Amino acid sequence: MTNATADSNEGGLFDSTFSIGAVAVAVVFVLIGLLMAWTGYQDDELLLVGTEMSIISGMAGLMVTWFAGLVAFVIAVYMEPGFDQ
């Protein structure tokens, strides 16, 4: 085992400012996805943009934003605090 893996501590989600920021980004993406899905379900216009949404475009927006949120959450969990330690 190398020294880097032997000495690495398991950090939590809220141990570093980077992890806190990544979790915040993930939450924002999930909320935007829910907004897009609900707007598409209602066949309404998207807020601040004015795009007419359908159920298909709403679900596509939900999947894209939730994928980005999942990526941000995985980054928050597995990213090490820094290389200078």
N, CA, C and O atoms as CSV, one atom per row, in Angstrom:
chain,resi,resn,atom,element,x,y,z
A,1,MET,N,N,0.842,-1.170,0.000
A,1,MET,CA,C,0.000,0.000,0.000
A,1,MET,C,C,0.895,1.243,0.000
A,1,MET,O,O,1.890,1.297,0.722
A,2,THR,N,N,0.549,2.199,-0.780
A,2,THR,CA,C,1.353,3.413,-0.818
A,2,THR,C,C,1.056,4.289,0.379
A,2,THR,O,O,0.075,4.088,1.095
A,3,ASN,N,N,1.910,5.251,0.577
A,3,ASN,CA,C,1.754,6.158,1.713
A,3,ASN,C,C,0.490,7.002,1.581
A,3,ASN,O,O,-0.147,7.327,2.583
A,4,ALA,N,N,0.127,7.357,0.357
A,4,ALA,CA,C,-1.055,8.203,0.157
A,4,ALA,C,C,-2.336,7.467,0.526
A,4,ALA,O,O,-3.250,8.058,1.100
A,5,THR,N,N,-2.407,6.179,0.198
A,5,THR,CA,C,-3.626,5.443,0.517
A,5,THR,C,C,-3.645,4.957,1.951
A,5,THR,O,O,-4.715,4.778,2.533
A,6,ALA,N,N,-2.469,4.742,2.530
A,6,ALA,CA,C,-2.421,4.271,3.915
A,6,ALA,C,C,-2.778,5.377,4.896
A,6,ALA,O,O,-3.369,5.111,5.943
A,7,ASP,N,N,-2.425,6.610,4.571
A,7,ASP,CA,C,-2.654,7.719,5.491
A,7,ASP,C,C,-3.915,8.514,5.191
A,7,ASP,O,O,-4.224,9.467,5.907
A,8,SER,N,N,-4.642,8.146,4.156
A,8,SER,CA,C,-5.817,8.947,3.803
A,8,SER,C,C,-6.932,8.697,4.808
A,8,SER,O,O,-7.249,7.557,5.146
A,9,ASN,N,N,-7.508,9.779,5.266
A,9,ASN,CA,C,-8.641,9.663,6.184
A,9,ASN,C,C,-9.930,9.829,5.395
A,9,ASN,O,O,-9.965,10.514,4.373
A,10,GLU,N,N,-10.955,9.210,5.868
A,10,GLU,CA,C,-12.248,9.304,5.210
A,10,GLU,C,C,-12.934,10.585,5.664
A,10,GLU,O,O,-13.392,10.688,6.802
A,11,GLY,N,N,-12.999,11.542,4.777
A,11,GLY,CA,C,-13.643,12.799,5.104
A,11,GLY,C,C,-15.139,12.714,4.910
A,11,GLY,O,O,-15.627,11.919,4.106
A,12,GLY,N,N,-15.857,13.521,5.636
A,12,GLY,CA,C,-17.297,13.550,5.500
A,12,GLY,C,C,-17.730,14.529,4.426
A,12,GLY,O,O,-16.904,15.158,3.764
A,13,LEU,N,N,-19.024,14.646,4.266
A,13,LEU,CA,C,-19.554,15.560,3.256
A,13,LEU,C,C,-19.335,17.016,3.620
A,13,LEU,O,O,-19.252,17.866,2.734
A,14,PHE,N,N,-19.240,17.316,4.887
A,14,PHE,CA,C,-19.163,18.709,5.314
A,14,PHE,C,C,-17.845,19.019,6.010
A,14,PHE,O,O,-17.794,19.899,6.870
A,15,ASP,N,N,-16.768,18.301,5.647
A,15,ASP,CA,C,-15.467,18.541,6.266
A,15,ASP,C,C,-14.690,19.658,5.592
A,15,ASP,O,O,-13.920,20.350,6.258
A,16,SER,N,N,-14.864,19.852,4.311
A,16,SER,CA,C,-14.131,20.901,3.608
A,16,SER,C,C,-15.116,21.816,2.882
A,16,SER,O,O,-16.264,21.450,2.632
A,17,THR,N,N,-14.643,22.992,2.558
A,17,THR,CA,C,-15.510,23.937,1.848
A,17,THR,C,C,-15.824,23.446,0.440
A,17,THR,O,O,-16.891,23.741,-0.098
A,18,PHE,N,N,-14.896,22.696,-0.161
A,18,PHE,CA,C,-15.160,22.150,-1.493
A,18,PHE,C,C,-16.322,21.167,-1.456
A,18,PHE,O,O,-17.198,21.204,-2.320
A,19,SER,N,N,-16.333,20.287,-0.457
A,19,SER,CA,C,-17.416,19.308,-0.340
A,19,SER,C,C,-18.751,19.989,-0.065
A,19,SER,O,O,-19.782,19.586,-0.604
A,20,ILE,N,N,-18.729,21.013,0.767
A,20,ILE,CA,C,-19.961,21.755,1.053
A,20,ILE,C,C,-20.486,22.419,-0.217
A,20,ILE,O,O,-21.686,22.387,-0.490
A,21,GLY,N,N,-19.586,23.017,-0.989
A,21,GLY,CA,C,-19.989,23.650,-2.241
A,21,GLY,C,C,-20.520,22.653,-3.255
A,21,GLY,O,O,-21.487,22.939,-3.961
A,22,ALA,N,N,-19.889,21.475,-3.333
A,22,ALA,CA,C,-20.348,20.454,-4.277
A,22,ALA,C,C,-21.717,19.909,-3.884
A,22,ALA,O,O,-22.544,19.635,-4.753
A,23,VAL,N,N,-21.963,19.750,-2.594
A,23,VAL,CA,C,-23.286,19.306,-2.140
A,23,VAL,C,C,-24.329,20.376,-2.449
A,23,VAL,O,O,-25.445,20.053,-2.857
A,24,ALA,N,N,-23.977,21.643,-2.258
A,24,ALA,CA,C,-24.908,22.731,-2.568
A,24,ALA,C,C,-25.239,22.749,-4.061
A,24,ALA,O,O,-26.394,22.948,-4.440
A,25,VAL,N,N,-24.237,22.543,-4.899
A,25,VAL,CA,C,-24.479,22.490,-6.346
A,25,VAL,C,C,-25.384,21.311,-6.689
A,25,VAL,O,O,-26.277,21.439,-7.527
A,26,ALA,N,N,-25.160,20.164,-6.049
A,26,ALA,CA,C,-26.003,18.988,-6.297
A,26,ALA,C,C,-27.451,19.255,-5.908
A,26,ALA,O,O,-28.370,18.873,-6.633
A,27,VAL,N,N,-27.660,19.903,-4.775
A,27,VAL,CA,C,-29.026,20.210,-4.328
A,27,VAL,C,C,-29.704,21.183,-5.290
A,27,VAL,O,O,-30.886,21.032,-5.597
A,28,VAL,N,N,-28.962,22.177,-5.764
A,28,VAL,CA,C,-29.531,23.140,-6.714
A,28,VAL,C,C,-29.930,22.439,-8.012
A,28,VAL,O,O,-30.998,22.712,-8.560
A,29,PHE,N,N,-29.079,21.536,-8.507
A,29,PHE,CA,C,-29.417,20.795,-9.725
A,29,PHE,C,C,-30.667,19.941,-9.537
A,29,PHE,O,O,-31.509,19.872,-10.432
A,30,VAL,N,N,-30.792,19.293,-8.387
A,30,VAL,CA,C,-31.979,18.462,-8.131
A,30,VAL,C,C,-33.239,19.326,-8.088
A,30,VAL,O,O,-34.271,18.942,-8.638
A,31,LEU,N,N,-33.161,20.483,-7.442
A,31,LEU,CA,C,-34.329,21.367,-7.372
A,31,LEU,C,C,-34.704,21.931,-8.739
A,31,LEU,O,O,-35.887,22.046,-9.059
A,32,ILE,N,N,-33.711,22.282,-9.542
A,32,ILE,CA,C,-33.995,22.765,-10.898
A,32,ILE,C,C,-34.633,21.651,-11.728
A,32,ILE,O,O,-35.540,21.906,-12.521
A,33,GLY,N,N,-34.162,20.424,-11.547
A,33,GLY,CA,C,-34.764,19.290,-12.250
A,33,GLY,C,C,-36.213,19.080,-11.873
A,33,GLY,O,O,-37.053,18.823,-12.736
A,34,LEU,N,N,-36.516,19.189,-10.582
A,34,LEU,CA,C,-37.907,19.073,-10.147
A,34,LEU,C,C,-38.767,20.183,-10.736
A,34,LEU,O,O,-39.904,19.939,-11.140
A,35,LEU,N,N,-38.235,21.398,-10.788
A,35,LEU,CA,C,-38.967,22.516,-11.386
A,35,LEU,C,C,-39.235,22.262,-12.866
A,35,LEU,O,O,-40.335,22.520,-13.355
A,36,MET,N,N,-38.230,21.758,-13.576
A,36,MET,CA,C,-38.419,21.483,-15.000
A,36,MET,C,C,-39.431,20.359,-15.223
A,36,MET,O,O,-40.249,20.431,-16.141
A,37,ALA,N,N,-39.376,19.322,-14.386
A,37,ALA,CA,C,-40.331,18.218,-14.536
A,37,ALA,C,C,-41.752,18.684,-14.246
A,37,ALA,O,O,-42.683,18.319,-14.964
A,38,TRP,N,N,-41.923,19.480,-13.209
A,38,TRP,CA,C,-43.260,19.967,-12.865
A,38,TRP,C,C,-43.793,20.911,-13.942
A,38,TRP,O,O,-44.972,20.860,-14.291
A,39,THR,N,N,-42.925,21.768,-14.463
A,39,THR,CA,C,-43.337,22.684,-15.520
A,39,THR,C,C,-43.718,21.912,-16.781
A,39,THR,O,O,-44.690,22.257,-17.453
A,40,GLY,N,N,-42.957,20.874,-17.100
A,40,GLY,CA,C,-43.298,20.049,-18.254
A,40,GLY,C,C,-44.588,19.285,-18.060
A,40,GLY,O,O,-45.362,19.119,-19.003
A,41,TYR,N,N,-44.828,18.818,-16.850
A,41,TYR,CA,C,-46.064,18.087,-16.558
A,41,TYR,C,C,-47.285,18.997,-16.687
A,41,TYR,O,O,-48.347,18.550,-17.120
A,42,GLN,N,N,-47.141,20.254,-16.319
A,42,GLN,CA,C,-48.241,21.208,-16.393
A,42,GLN,C,C,-48.396,21.839,-17.780
A,42,GLN,O,O,-49.335,22.603,-18.005
A,43,ASP,N,N,-47.486,21.528,-18.715
A,43,ASP,CA,C,-47.465,22.154,-20.049
A,43,ASP,C,C,-47.440,23.673,-19.937
A,43,ASP,O,O,-48.219,24.368,-20.589
A,44,ASP,N,N,-46.556,24.168,-19.121
A,44,ASP,CA,C,-46.461,25.596,-18.836
A,44,ASP,C,C,-45.158,26.142,-19.405
A,44,ASP,O,O,-44.369,25.402,-19.991
A,45,GLU,N,N,-44.938,27.454,-19.228
A,45,GLU,CA,C,-43.694,28.078,-19.660
A,45,GLU,C,C,-42.669,28.009,-18.543
A,45,GLU,O,O,-43.007,28.135,-17.366
A,46,LEU,N,N,-41.418,27.809,-18.922
A,46,LEU,CA,C,-40.329,27.759,-17.956
A,46,LEU,C,C,-40.070,29.157,-17.411
A,46,LEU,O,O,-40.013,30.127,-18.168
A,47,LEU,N,N,-39.916,29.252,-16.108
A,47,LEU,CA,C,-39.718,30.550,-15.463
A,47,LEU,C,C,-38.458,31.242,-15.973
A,47,LEU,O,O,-37.439,30.590,-16.202
A,48,LEU,N,N,-38.524,32.531,-16.145
A,48,LEU,CA,C,-37.428,33.416,-16.536
A,48,LEU,C,C,-36.897,33.183,-17.943
A,48,LEU,O,O,-36.136,34.010,-18.447
A,49,VAL,N,N,-37.271,32.090,-18.593
A,49,VAL,CA,C,-36.785,31.811,-19.937
A,49,VAL,C,C,-37.907,31.956,-20.952
A,49,VAL,O,O,-37.695,32.474,-22.049
A,50,GLY,N,N,-39.103,31.499,-20.588
A,50,GLY,CA,C,-40.253,31.615,-21.460
A,50,GLY,C,C,-40.416,30.463,-22.429
A,50,GLY,O,O,-41.250,30.533,-23.331
A,51,THR,N,N,-39.635,29.399,-22.265
A,51,THR,CA,C,-39.727,28.253,-23.159
A,51,THR,C,C,-40.963,27.428,-22.824
A,51,THR,O,O,-41.187,27.069,-21.668
A,52,GLU,N,N,-41.758,27.133,-23.839
A,52,GLU,CA,C,-42.940,26.288,-23.647
A,52,GLU,C,C,-42.487,24.850,-23.422
A,52,GLU,O,O,-41.777,24.279,-24.250
A,53,MET,N,N,-42.899,24.272,-22.299
A,53,MET,CA,C,-42.451,22.935,-21.920
A,53,MET,C,C,-43.552,21.915,-22.192
A,53,MET,O,O,-44.739,22.215,-22.065
A,54,SER,N,N,-43.144,20.719,-22.563
A,54,SER,CA,C,-44.055,19.578,-22.663
A,54,SER,C,C,-43.559,18.516,-21.691
A,54,SER,O,O,-42.521,18.689,-21.051
A,55,ILE,N,N,-44.289,17.432,-21.582
A,55,ILE,CA,C,-43.888,16.380,-20.652
A,55,ILE,C,C,-42.560,15.758,-21.081
A,55,ILE,O,O,-41.764,15.353,-20.233
A,56,ILE,N,N,-42.316,15.679,-22.389
A,56,ILE,CA,C,-41.067,15.095,-22.891
A,56,ILE,C,C,-39.885,15.999,-22.564
A,56,ILE,O,O,-38.865,15.526,-22.063
A,57,SER,N,N,-40.012,17.287,-22.839
A,57,SER,CA,C,-38.902,18.194,-22.539
A,57,SER,C,C,-38.703,18.356,-21.037
A,57,SER,O,O,-37.580,18.565,-20.580
A,58,GLY,N,N,-39.777,18.262,-20.272
A,58,GLY,CA,C,-39.647,18.333,-18.821
A,58,GLY,C,C,-38.896,17.143,-18.252
A,58,GLY,O,O,-38.047,17.302,-17.375
A,59,MET,N,N,-39.205,15.945,-18.750
A,59,MET,CA,C,-38.499,14.749,-18.283
A,59,MET,C,C,-37.052,14.732,-18.768
A,59,MET,O,O,-36.166,14.253,-18.059
A,60,ALA,N,N,-36.807,15.250,-19.969
A,60,ALA,CA,C,-35.427,15.341,-20.450
A,60,ALA,C,C,-34.621,16.302,-19.577
A,60,ALA,O,O,-33.473,16.020,-19.230
A,61,GLY,N,N,-35.223,17.431,-19.226
A,61,GLY,CA,C,-34.554,18.367,-18.328
A,61,GLY,C,C,-34.317,17.779,-16.956
A,61,GLY,O,O,-33.276,18.017,-16.343
A,62,LEU,N,N,-35.285,17.006,-16.466
A,62,LEU,CA,C,-35.125,16.332,-15.176
A,62,LEU,C,C,-33.943,15.370,-15.208
A,62,LEU,O,O,-33.124,15.369,-14.289
A,63,MET,N,N,-33.846,14.556,-16.250
A,63,MET,CA,C,-32.768,13.576,-16.315
A,63,MET,C,C,-31.401,14.233,-16.454
A,63,MET,O,O,-30.433,13.780,-15.844
A,64,VAL,N,N,-31.311,15.294,-17.250
A,64,VAL,CA,C,-30.024,15.972,-17.431
A,64,VAL,C,C,-29.582,16.650,-16.141
A,64,VAL,O,O,-28.424,16.527,-15.742
A,65,THR,N,N,-30.485,17.357,-15.491
A,65,THR,CA,C,-30.091,18.065,-14.273
A,65,THR,C,C,-29.843,17.103,-13.120
A,65,THR,O,O,-28.959,17.350,-12.300
A,66,TRP,N,N,-30.599,16.013,-13.034
A,66,TRP,CA,C,-30.339,15.037,-11.966
A,66,TRP,C,C,-29.034,14.287,-12.203
A,66,TRP,O,O,-28.360,13.906,-11.245
A,67,PHE,N,N,-28.666,14.070,-13.473
A,67,PHE,CA,C,-27.364,13.461,-13.746
A,67,PHE,C,C,-26.243,14.394,-13.303
A,67,PHE,O,O,-25.272,13.952,-12.688
A,68,ALA,N,N,-26.372,15.679,-13.614
A,68,ALA,CA,C,-25.360,16.640,-13.171
A,68,ALA,C,C,-25.327,16.731,-11.646
A,68,ALA,O,O,-24.253,16.861,-11.058
A,69,GLY,N,N,-26.484,16.665,-11.006
A,69,GLY,CA,C,-26.527,16.664,-9.547
A,69,GLY,C,C,-25.892,15.426,-8.949
A,69,GLY,O,O,-25.215,15.508,-7.924
A,70,LEU,N,N,-26.103,14.274,-9.582
A,70,LEU,CA,C,-25.481,13.039,-9.115
A,70,LEU,C,C,-23.964,13.104,-9.254
A,70,LEU,O,O,-23.237,12.666,-8.363
A,71,VAL,N,N,-23.489,13.647,-10.365
A,71,VAL,CA,C,-22.045,13.813,-10.555
A,71,VAL,C,C,-21.469,14.741,-9.493
A,71,VAL,O,O,-20.410,14.454,-8.935
A,72,ALA,N,N,-22.148,15.844,-9.205
A,72,ALA,CA,C,-21.671,16.773,-8.175
A,72,ALA,C,C,-21.673,16.121,-6.798
A,72,ALA,O,O,-20.776,16.373,-5.994
A,73,PHE,N,N,-22.667,15.288,-6.517
A,73,PHE,CA,C,-22.720,14.608,-5.223
A,73,PHE,C,C,-21.609,13.570,-5.096
A,73,PHE,O,O,-21.003,13.441,-4.032
A,74,VAL,N,N,-21.334,12.829,-6.168
A,74,VAL,CA,C,-20.237,11.856,-6.141
A,74,VAL,C,C,-18.905,12.572,-5.975
A,74,VAL,O,O,-18.030,12.088,-5.257
A,75,ILE,N,N,-18.739,13.702,-6.619
A,75,ILE,CA,C,-17.522,14.491,-6.440
A,75,ILE,C,C,-17.397,14.949,-4.997
A,75,ILE,O,O,-16.301,14.934,-4.437
A,76,ALA,N,N,-18.495,15.352,-4.393
A,76,ALA,CA,C,-18.451,15.795,-2.994
A,76,ALA,C,C,-18.064,14.660,-2.061
A,76,ALA,O,O,-17.376,14.888,-1.066
A,77,VAL,N,N,-18.491,13.451,-2.364
A,77,VAL,CA,C,-18.200,12.318,-1.481
A,77,VAL,C,C,-16.766,11.839,-1.648
A,77,VAL,O,O,-16.090,11.573,-0.654
A,78,TYR,N,N,-16.289,11.724,-2.877
A,78,TYR,CA,C,-15.019,11.055,-3.126
A,78,TYR,C,C,-13.831,11.981,-3.358
A,78,TYR,O,O,-12.701,11.494,-3.416
A,79,MET,N,N,-14.025,13.272,-3.492
A,79,MET,CA,C,-12.908,14.171,-3.758
A,79,MET,C,C,-12.105,14.390,-2.488
A,79,MET,O,O,-12.667,14.638,-1.421
A,80,GLU,N,N,-10.800,14.297,-2.607
A,80,GLU,CA,C,-9.930,14.541,-1.458
A,80,GLU,C,C,-9.797,16.043,-1.249
A,80,GLU,O,O,-9.921,16.807,-2.206
A,81,PRO,N,N,-9.548,16.484,-0.012
A,81,PRO,CA,C,-9.499,17.916,0.267
A,81,PRO,C,C,-8.393,18.658,-0.463
A,81,PRO,O,O,-8.580,19.826,-0.803
A,82,GLY,N,N,-7.252,18.034,-0.719
A,82,GLY,CA,C,-6.184,18.723,-1.422
A,82,GLY,C,C,-4.940,17.872,-1.496
A,82,GLY,O,O,-4.805,16.881,-0.777
A,83,PHE,N,N,-4.024,18.266,-2.375
A,83,PHE,CA,C,-2.796,17.502,-2.547
A,83,PHE,C,C,-1.672,18.009,-1.655
A,83,PHE,O,O,-0.612,17.387,-1.596
A,84,ASP,N,N,-1.875,19.110,-0.969
A,84,ASP,CA,C,-0.801,19.702,-0.173
A,84,ASP,C,C,-0.720,19.131,1.232
A,84,ASP,O,O,0.101,19.599,2.021
A,85,GLN,N,N,-1.522,18.157,1.576
A,85,GLN,CA,C,-1.511,17.619,2.939
A,85,GLN,C,C,-0.673,16.366,3.035
A,85,GLN,O,O,-0.556,15.784,4.113
